[in-house]
Amino acid sequence: MELKSPSKNIRIMGCAGVIAGAAIIATNSEGFVHTFGVGILAGGLVLLVLPFFGASGRK
């Protein structure tokens, strides 16, 4: 899937990370799997807000 704007690609990956992380956490798994889910969720949140920091420097 090719989109015009790289920031849209980053947002799509961020949404996918948040959804995947939340799904892994929702399975009530323990140990490594739960930690992995939290990592994916955190990474997804970072990717969601990353385009806002890049756009704030441009005019």
NORJO-V338817 format. One record per pair of residues at least 24 apart in sequence whose C-alpha atoms are under 8 Angstrom apart, sorted by the first residue. I is the first residue (numbers start at 0). J is the second residue. D is the distance in Angstrom with one decimal. If there is no record, write none. Layout:
BEGIN
[[I/J/D] [I/J/D]]
END
This chain:
BEGIN
[[6/50/5.5] [9/46/5.9] [9/47/6.9] [9/49/7.8] [9/50/7.3] [10/46/6.2] [10/47/5.0] [10/48/7.9] [10/50/7.5] [11/47/8.0] [12/43/6.9] [12/46/7.0] [12/47/7.9] [13/42/7.3] [13/43/4.0] [13/44/6.0] [13/45/7.2] [13/46/4.6] [13/47/4.7] [14/43/6.2] [14/44/7.8] [14/47/6.7] [15/43/7.0] [16/40/5.7] [16/42/6.7] [16/43/4.1] [16/44/7.5] [17/41/7.4] [17/42/7.7] [17/43/4.8] [17/44/6.3]]
END
